[in-house]
Amino acid sequence: MATKRPSNRPYHIVIFGASGFTGQFVVEEVSRVADGEEYRGQELRWAVAGRSKKKLEEVLSWAAERQGKPQLKSIDILICDTNDAPSLADMCKKATVVLDCVGPYRLYGEPVVKACVENGAHFVDISGESQFLESMVLKYDEQAAENGVYIVGSSGFDSIPADLGVLFTRNSIQGTLTAVESFLSLKSGSEGTRLNEGTWQSAIHEVANQGKLKSLRKKLAFKPLPVVGKKLKRRGAVFYSNEIQQYAIPFLGSDVSVVERSQRYLYEKLQETPVQYTAYAAVGGISSLIKLMFAGLLFLLFTRCSCGRKLLIKYPKFFSFGIFSKEGPTQKQMDDASFSMTFYGEGYSQGLDPHQGKPDVKICTQVSGPEIAYVTTPIAMVQAGVTLLKEPESLPKTGGVYTPGAAFSKTKMIDRLNKAGINFTVLSNIE
């Protein structure tokens, strides 16, 4: 099917929700990219969009002052609202790529996806909400394909490091990668870690709607991926990891489901060997583990009823022991924070049949970068948008609803991320 690509539109990129807590940092990142190597000698035409002209003007002034770029105050502003379909349609008709920063996406995401699909604009979000991401596949994949529109979800910290990290690991060995475990470690400075309440609200809704996710997956009817090589055993709910020398738990975000969707696409559409994947998060010592378990039990208990969820949303700082707040992090907290995601992979040497015998190849890679929510996420989101703009010939042949791994597996996205400060490295490779 021929792909109809948006062209001759006023803006290459429109940041929807630019005045939100995450959106303001996406504005800064787009500004950096516009003045960077990728657009040297060219013009990146971009605009900001949202409900309040005043707040959008304030964000542009804030970014202009922080970056010493007074010209940012004259960036175009589009007024639109998720409850106003004509305003969304107008925005999407003017944009080649829409970067949607308005969450929780289960509440506000679908109208933007719908408007993009119907009006020919590509769409990028930073959702870690599995139900939203997979419902968009069910509702809009076919129409997006017909219209040549690429809908690329989970393009922030959820789940660019995990999804592209698995692809990087696969591409870094000579043989066949068959299984990967990842371990996430977060570091903070003397003032600790703090995140804005938007992420907290998304987590509350995600946990409260697990039953709906199960019924959705029945409708999607994804075929199980074949197990190639030695079956990857899932570890317990809490365990001590010899790899990272501390306690760990299964990572509760959308990474595993996103990677699985990518691997399904690569297997079914490109006939590539699927990689088994599990994700874990480092907790630390026994005291950190006990504190986390107590907080987790409290969180699960309160998400079971509407009154409990209202309390969680109203008092994020109290129930999250200070990690989430309405104010978000200070600049120092962001400057001091970083992450690393380490991938332990195994597979088979070139020429060996991965359906027979034991794996004989081991590889360890790492994706690392700055603070996850307001530095890494804007970098990843903007580079996803730039890749859609710059490499249309390397995208899947037709539009549709894609994961980052499926959309960008044949592009230079990892190279772009490396240059932007999210580093993909090989730590060891035993073949």
N, C-alpha and C positions, 0 to 999 in steps of 0.2 A: 504494500500500500504506500503510495506517495505521501510524504509528510508535508503538510502545509505549515510553513514556519512564519511567525510574526515578522513583519518588516515595515520599515518606514513609519515607525511609531514615534511619538514625541520623546518617550523616555525608554532607555535601556532597562533601568531598574526603578521600581517604585517601592519604597519601604512603607508598608501598611502597619499602623500601630507604632509609628516612630516616636511618639511622645510617651510610650510606656517605659517601664524600667529597663527592660532588655532592649527595646527599640532605640533608645537614645545611644546605646553603645554600638548598635548596628549602623546608625547614622555616622558615627565617628569612623567606623571601619570602612564604610563605603567611601567616605571622604579620603581616607588614606589610599585606598585602591585607585581612586580616580586620579590621584597625583603620583601613583607608583609606576613601576616598570611596565606592568601589563598594558597601561594606557598612555605610555610615553608617546607624545606626538599625536595622540588621538583625544577625542572628547568622550567621556562617559557621561551621558545625559541621564540625570536621575532626579527624583522628586520624593517628597515625603507625603504621607497620607494619614488621615485620622479624623476624629469627630470634631476636635477643637482647634480652630485656627490659632488661637492664643497660645495653647500649649505647644503646638508645633513650632510656632515662632520662638517660644522660649527654648525649646530643644535646639533649634538651629543657632540661636544666640549662645547657648551654653557650649555647643560644639565649636562654634567659631572662636570663643574665648579660650577654651582648653587647647585648641590646636593652633591658635594664632592665625586663623584664616577668616578674616572679616567677610570674605565673599560668600561664606556659607549662609549668611543671613539672607541672601537673595535666592537661595534654592527654592524652586517652585513648590507650592503647597496645594494638595488636593483634599477637598473635604468629602468624606464618605463615612458610612456607618454600616455595620453588619446587619442592622435592622432596616436598611434602606437599599433594596436591590438595585434600583436604577443608578444610585451613586456608586455602588460597587462595579456595575457594568461599565459605567463611564471611566472609572479608574483603570479597569482591565483593558479597555479599548486603547488606552494611551500607553500601556506598559508592554514591554517585551517580556520582562520577568517581574513578578510580584514577590517580594520577601515579606511573608506574613508573620508578624511578631505578636499577634493578639491571641492570647490564651486565657483560660484553658481552651484547648482546641475543640474538645467535645461540646463546648457551649457556643463557641464563636467561629470555628474553623470552616464548617461546611459551606456557609454562604459565600465565602471567599473562593473556595475551590470551585464551586458551581459557576460563579461569575467568571473565573479564569477559563474554565473549560468552554463555556458558551461564547466567550469573547476573544479567544485565541491568545491568552497570555500564559506563559509558563509560570509555575507556582513552586515556591520553596517554603517549607516551614521548619520549625525546630521542636516539633512535638515529640514527647516521649510517651505518648498515650496510645497504647496498642489498640484499644477499641476504635478510636478515631482513625488511626492510620489504616487499619484493615477494613473499616467500613467504607473508606474512600475508594479502596480497590473494588469492593462490591458494587458501589453506586456509580462510579465515574470512569473506571478503567476503559471500558469500551468506547464511551463517548469521547474521552480524551484522545484515544488512539485515532478515532475518525477525524478529529479536528487538528491532529498534529501537535497537541499540547502535552508537555511533560509536567506531571505533578510529582514532585520529589519531596517526600516527607522525611522526618527525623534527621534533618541536616544540621543539627547543632552538636553539642557534646553527646546527646542522644541523637544518632548513634554513629556519627562519622568515625570516631576513633576505633570503635569495635568493628564496624562493617568494612571500612577500608583497611584496618589493621589486619584482618584475616586475609584480605586480598594481597596486601603487601607481604605477609608471611608466605602465602602460597607462591607468589612471584619471586621469592628470594631463595628458593631451593631449585635444584636441577631436576628432581624427580617429581613424585606425586604427593602432595600434602593431603592427609586424610582426616586429621583430628587436631583441634586446638582448644586449649584452656587459656582464658585470660584472667589476670588479677589486677584489679584497679586499686591504686594507692593515691590518697589525697594528702597533700601537705598544706599546712597553714602556718602563719607567723605567730607572734606573741599575743596578738589580739584575737586569735581564733578565726573561725569561719562563720560567715553569715550569708544567707540567701534571701532574695525577695519572696514575699508571700505567694506570688503567682505560681511558682514551682510547687509549693506546699499544697495549694488548692488543686492543682492537677493531680498530685499524688492521692489526695483524699478521694476525688471522683474516680480515679482509676481503680483503687482498691474496692470502693463501694459498688462498682459495676462489673466485678469479675464474672458474675453469672451471665451478664449480657455478652461478654466477650466469648464465652464458651458457645453460646447459641449462634453468634455471628460466625464463628469458625466452622460450625456445622454447615452453614449456608455457603460459605466459601468453598468448602469441600476440597481443601488442598490435599493432594496425594502425598503420602509419607515419602520422604527422600530415602533412597537406598543407602544402606550402611556399607561404605567401602573401607576396606582395611579393618583393623582391630576396632571393636566397638568401644566407644568412649564411655567410661563409667562415670556417672554423676556422683559427686561427693555429698556428704551429709549436710544438714541444715546449719551446723556449726562444726568446724574442724580446725585443727592446727595444720598450717601449710608449711611443709619443709622448704618449698620453693621460695617463699617470701619471709619465712621465719617469724610468723605471727598468726593469730587466729583470723579466720576468713569465713564469710557467709556467701550464699548465692547472691549475685547481683540482681536486684529487684526491678531494674528498669526494663526498657523495651529492647535492649541490645540483642538478646538471644532470638527473639521473634523476628527482628529486622534482619539479622544475619541469615536466619533460616530462609526468609523470603528471597534474599539475594542469591543464596546458594540454589534455591529451587529454580529461579530464573536462569542462572548460568547453566544449570544441568538440563532443564527442559528446552531452552531456546538456543543455547550455544554448545550443548553436549559436552560441557566441562565436568570434571569429577567433583561431586559435592563434598564439602568439608564439614565434618561434625564439629559442633561448637558448644561450649559451656562457658559461662562468665561468673566470676567471683569478685568480691570486694574485700579488701583488707580491713580488719577491724582494729588490730593492735593487741594489747595485752589483755589479761583476764579482767581487769577493772573496766576497761573500755567495753569489753564484751558484755559484762553484766549490765552496764548502763544502757547499752544499745538494746539488749533484750527487753529490759524494762520499758524503754520508750516504745519499742515495737509492739509489745503487748498492749500498752495503753492506746496506741494509735489504732490497732486493729479493733479493739473493744469499742472505741468511740465512732469508728466508721460504720458500724453495724446499724445505727439508727440515725434518723434525720436530725434529732436534737443534738446527738453527739457530733455529727458532722458540722452543724452550725457553730458549736463551741470550738471545734478545731479551727474552723475558718476565722472565727472572731478573735481567737487568742493564739495566733501561730507561735509567738515567741515563748509563751508559757509551755505549751504542749510539746514544742520541739527542743526544749531546753536551750533556747536562745539561738538556734541555728537558723530559723526562718523568722523574718520580721517584716513589718510593713515598710520599714526604712531601707532594708537591704544592706549590703556591706559598705564599709568605708573604703576610700581609695587605698589606704594602707593595707587593709585586709585583702583587697584584690591584688595589690602589688606583691604581697607576700605569699599568696596561694599558688599552688601548681598541682599537676597531676601526672601520673605515669600509669600506663596500661601495658602490662607485660604479657606477651603471648608465648605459650609453650606448645610447640607443634611437633607432630610426628608424622612420618610418611614412609615412602618407599623410593629407593634409588631409581634413577632412570634406567629403564629396561626391565625392572622387576614388576611382576604382576601384583597389584595391590589387593587382589582378591585371594591371594594365597600367601601363606607364611606370615611372619611377624614383621612389624615396621623396623626398618634399619636406618632411618634418618631422623635426627632430632634437630630442631631449630628453635632459637629463642629470639624474639624481636620485641621492640617496644615502641609505643606511641606516647610521646610526652609533650607537655605544653603548659601554658599559664593557667590562671584561674579558670574554672570550668564553665561557669554560667554567663559571665559578662565580658570575658576576653576570648576564651576558646570558642564559645558558641557563636559570637558574631563573626569571628574569623572563618569558621567552617561554613556558616550560612552564606556569607558574601562570596566565598570562593566557589560554593555550589552555584550561585547565581552567575558568576563570571564564567564558569565552565559551560553552563548552558548557552551563554552568549558567544563564547569564543570557539567552542568545539562542536558545532552542530553535526559535523560529519562523523564524529566519534561516539555520538549517542546511539541508543537503540534505534533501529530503523523506523519504528513508528512511535508516536506518542503513547501515553498511558500513565498509570499510577505506579511509580517506581520507588524502590529503596535507593539510597545513595550507591550501594555496591552494584546494583543492577544498572542504574543510569550511568555511572561514571567508571565502570570497570575497564573501559578501553580509552579513557581520556588521560590527561596529564594532571588530574586533580591532586594526586598525592604530591607531585612536584610542586604544585602551587601552594599546598599546605605547608610543605617543608620551608619554602621561601617566606611564608607568612608567619612562621613561628610555632607551628605544630609539627614536631619532628618524628619521622619514621626511621628507625635504625635497626640494624641486625646486631644483636648482642653476641650470639654464638650460632654456629652452624656446623653440625657434625654429620658428615655424609660418608 
